[in-house]
Amino acid sequence: MGRAEQLAEARNKVIELDRERVRIEGEIKAWKMIRDGLQALEGKSPSPPASIGPTEAIRLILSAHTEGLTTRQIRDHLVEYGVSIGDGKNYMSNLHTLLKRQNDVEMEGRGGVKYYRLRRDAAQ
């Protein structure tokens, strides 16, 4: 197989994988809407799976709140979901550290209050 054929094969594979990614993302979006709709009927907010770590839980929480949340609001969601990131004294400090270390989370100041949200390019 020559380089021209290899290049054509690579291009076709990228197109195929891009189509698959778009299909999967659409399916995920549809299932999230179904899940959120069912939870809304029960009067509950979307919750992460039971065996999720704090980093992924924060991402899930922020993905459901595109306008952004304060650290206290994020803490309340984590507590509600039963995700532990330390004891009472260090909880907020640990939360701030987790937020700073996540490359896909950005901070925006509004009215003297810091709001955290997923970066626009990471949320899509």
C-alpha positions as CSV (number, residue, x, y, z in Angstrom):
1,M,0.0,0.0,0.0
2,G,1.5,3.3,-1.1
3,R,1.4,6.6,0.8
4,A,-1.4,7.9,-1.2
5,E,-3.6,4.9,-0.3
6,Q,-2.5,5.2,3.4
7,L,-3.4,8.9,3.4
8,A,-6.8,8.2,1.8
9,E,-7.4,5.4,4.4
10,A,-6.5,7.7,7.3
11,R,-8.8,10.5,6.0
12,N,-11.7,8.1,5.6
13,K,-11.1,6.7,9.1
14,V,-11.1,10.2,10.6
15,I,-14.4,11.0,8.8
16,E,-15.8,7.7,10.1
17,L,-14.8,8.4,13.7
18,D,-16.1,12.0,13.5
19,R,-19.4,10.7,12.4
20,E,-19.5,8.1,15.2
21,R,-18.5,10.8,17.8
22,V,-21.4,13.1,16.6
23,R,-23.8,10.2,16.8
24,I,-22.6,9.2,20.3
25,E,-22.7,12.8,21.5
26,G,-26.3,13.1,20.2
27,E,-27.3,9.9,22.0
28,I,-25.7,11.1,25.2
29,K,-27.5,14.4,25.0
30,A,-30.9,12.6,24.4
31,W,-30.4,10.2,27.3
32,K,-29.4,13.1,29.6
33,M,-32.6,14.9,28.6
34,I,-34.6,11.8,29.4
35,R,-32.8,11.3,32.7
36,D,-33.2,15.0,33.7
37,G,-36.9,15.0,32.7
38,L,-37.6,11.9,34.8
39,Q,-35.7,13.4,37.7
40,A,-37.6,16.7,37.4
41,L,-40.9,14.7,37.6
42,E,-39.6,13.3,40.9
43,G,-38.5,16.8,42.0
44,K,-34.8,15.8,42.2
45,S,-31.8,17.4,40.5
46,P,-29.5,15.3,38.4
47,S,-27.2,13.2,40.5
48,P,-23.9,11.5,39.7
49,P,-23.5,7.7,40.0
50,A,-22.7,6.4,43.5
51,S,-19.1,5.4,42.7
52,I,-18.0,8.7,41.3
53,G,-14.9,10.6,42.5
54,P,-15.0,14.3,43.5
55,T,-13.4,15.6,40.3
56,E,-15.9,13.9,38.0
57,A,-18.7,14.8,40.3
58,I,-17.7,18.5,40.0
59,R,-17.7,18.2,36.2
60,L,-21.1,16.7,36.2
61,I,-22.5,19.3,38.6
62,L,-21.0,22.2,36.5
63,S,-22.2,20.6,33.3
64,A,-25.8,20.9,34.6
65,H,-25.3,24.5,35.6
66,T,-23.9,26.3,32.6
67,E,-24.4,29.7,34.2
68,G,-21.8,28.8,36.9
69,L,-22.0,28.1,40.6
70,T,-20.2,29.5,43.7
71,T,-18.0,27.2,45.7
72,R,-20.8,27.0,48.4
73,Q,-23.3,25.9,45.8
74,I,-20.9,23.3,44.5
75,R,-20.3,22.1,48.1
76,D,-24.0,21.8,48.7
77,H,-24.4,19.6,45.6
78,L,-21.5,17.4,46.6
79,V,-22.9,17.0,50.1
80,E,-26.3,16.2,48.6
81,Y,-24.8,13.5,46.4
82,G,-22.7,12.1,49.2
83,V,-19.3,12.9,47.6
84,S,-16.6,13.4,50.3
85,I,-13.6,15.6,49.8
86,G,-12.5,15.9,53.4
87,D,-13.7,16.8,56.8
88,G,-15.6,20.0,57.9
89,K,-12.5,22.1,58.5
90,N,-10.8,21.4,55.2
91,Y,-13.8,20.8,53.0
92,M,-13.8,24.3,51.3
93,S,-10.0,24.4,51.0
94,N,-10.1,21.0,49.3
95,L,-12.8,22.1,47.0
96,H,-10.9,25.2,46.0
97,T,-7.8,23.1,45.3
98,L,-9.8,20.7,43.1
99,L,-11.3,23.6,41.2
100,K,-7.9,25.2,40.6
101,R,-6.4,21.9,39.3
102,Q,-9.2,21.2,36.7
103,N,-8.1,22.6,33.4
104,D,-11.7,22.4,32.1
105,V,-13.1,24.7,34.8
106,E,-13.0,28.5,34.6
107,M,-13.7,31.1,37.2
108,E,-15.7,34.3,36.4
109,G,-16.2,37.1,38.8
110,R,-19.7,38.7,38.9
111,G,-20.6,41.3,41.4
112,G,-17.7,40.5,43.6
113,V,-18.6,36.8,43.7
114,K,-16.6,34.0,42.0
115,Y,-18.6,31.6,39.8
116,Y,-17.1,28.4,38.5
117,R,-18.3,26.7,35.3
118,L,-17.0,24.4,32.7
119,R,-15.0,26.1,29.9
120,R,-17.2,26.7,26.9
121,D,-15.1,24.4,24.7
122,A,-15.1,21.7,27.4
123,A,-18.9,21.7,28.0
124,Q,-19.6,20.8,24.4
